[in-house]
């Protein structure tokens, strides 16, 4: 059982690196800037590893071939799922930011008139 989880996590890690490379055209190494930390490929690879681990846990395969197949599919699909969620949240955040900015400008205009 532990062997299946280790294999799934490793395969998911590799799938995360591959999807990171596909999106960025190269592998970005982790960097520490003065004000922030950029995880680079580590974030994408951890998403792939967790997605593969969850896929194997949910399906509970008995053979190694099925573990490998499920880990590959879940690692690749997990990255797509994260991207889809982030795109939807990005549009909502832009809408909310514009609304807050308009409300602040309205309040500033009202306070300057008083």
C-alpha positions as CSV (number, residue, x, y, z in Angstrom):
1,X,0.0,0.0,0.0
2,X,2.8,2.4,0.9
3,X,4.6,1.5,-2.3
4,X,1.5,2.5,-4.3
5,X,1.4,5.9,-2.6
6,X,5.1,6.5,-3.2
7,X,4.9,5.5,-6.9
8,X,1.8,7.7,-7.3
9,X,3.4,10.7,-5.6
10,X,6.6,10.4,-7.7
11,X,4.6,10.0,-10.9
12,X,2.4,13.0,-10.0
13,X,5.5,15.0,-9.2
14,X,6.9,14.3,-12.6
15,X,3.6,15.1,-14.3
16,X,3.6,18.4,-12.4
17,X,7.0,19.2,-13.7
18,X,5.9,18.3,-17.2
19,X,2.8,20.5,-17.1
20,X,5.0,23.4,-15.6
21,X,7.4,23.0,-18.5
22,X,4.5,22.9,-21.0
23,X,3.0,26.1,-19.7
24,X,6.3,28.1,-19.1
25,X,8.4,26.7,-22.0
26,X,11.1,25.9,-19.5
27,X,11.6,24.9,-15.9
28,X,11.6,27.9,-13.5
29,X,13.8,27.3,-10.5
30,X,12.6,28.5,-7.0
31,X,13.8,32.0,-6.1
32,X,13.8,34.1,-3.0
33,X,13.4,37.8,-3.7
34,X,13.7,40.6,-1.2
35,X,9.9,40.7,-0.6
36,X,8.6,37.3,-1.8
37,X,9.3,33.7,-2.6
38,X,8.6,32.3,-6.0
39,X,8.3,28.5,-5.7
40,X,8.9,27.9,-9.4
41,X,8.3,24.3,-10.5
42,X,7.9,23.1,-6.9
43,X,4.3,24.4,-6.7
44,X,3.2,22.7,-9.9
45,X,4.9,19.5,-9.0
46,X,3.3,19.4,-5.6
47,X,-0.1,19.9,-7.2
48,X,0.5,17.0,-9.4
49,X,1.8,14.8,-6.6
50,X,-1.2,15.5,-4.4
51,X,-3.7,15.0,-7.2
52,X,-2.1,11.7,-8.1
53,X,-2.2,10.6,-4.5
54,X,-5.8,11.5,-4.1
55,X,-6.6,9.7,-7.4
56,X,-5.0,6.5,-6.1
57,X,-6.6,6.8,-2.7
58,X,-10.1,7.3,-4.2
59,X,-9.9,4.5,-6.8
60,X,-7.9,2.0,-4.6
61,X,-6.3,0.0,-7.5
62,X,-4.8,-3.4,-6.8
63,X,-2.2,-3.7,-9.7
64,X,0.8,-1.5,-10.2
65,X,-0.1,-0.8,-13.9
66,X,-3.4,0.7,-12.7
67,X,-1.7,2.8,-10.1
68,X,0.7,4.2,-12.8
69,X,-2.2,4.9,-15.2
70,X,-4.3,6.6,-12.5
71,X,-1.4,8.6,-11.2
72,X,-0.6,9.9,-14.7
73,X,-4.2,10.8,-15.4
74,X,-4.8,12.4,-12.0
75,X,-1.5,14.3,-12.1
76,X,-2.3,15.9,-15.4
77,X,-6.0,16.4,-14.7
78,X,-5.2,18.0,-11.3
79,X,-3.2,20.7,-12.9
80,X,-6.0,21.5,-15.3
81,X,-8.5,21.6,-12.4
82,X,-6.3,24.1,-10.5
83,X,-6.0,26.3,-13.6
84,X,-9.7,26.2,-14.2
85,X,-10.4,27.2,-10.6
86,X,-7.9,30.0,-10.7
87,X,-9.3,31.5,-14.0
88,X,-12.8,31.6,-12.5
89,X,-11.5,33.2,-9.3
90,X,-9.4,35.7,-11.3
91,X,-12.5,37.1,-13.2
92,X,-14.4,37.3,-9.9
93,X,-11.5,39.1,-8.2
94,X,-11.2,41.6,-11.0
95,X,-15.0,42.4,-10.8
96,X,-14.8,42.8,-7.0
97,X,-11.7,45.0,-7.3
98,X,-13.4,47.3,-9.7
99,X,-16.5,47.5,-7.5
100,X,-14.5,48.3,-4.4
101,X,-12.5,51.0,-6.4
102,X,-15.8,52.6,-7.6
103,X,-17.2,52.6,-4.1
104,X,-14.0,54.2,-2.7
105,X,-14.1,56.9,-5.4
106,X,-17.7,57.6,-4.7
107,X,-17.0,57.9,-0.9
108,X,-14.1,60.2,-1.6
109,X,-16.2,62.4,-3.9
110,X,-18.9,62.6,-1.3
111,X,-16.5,63.4,1.6
112,X,-14.8,66.2,-0.5
113,X,-18.2,67.8,-1.1
114,X,-18.9,68.0,2.6
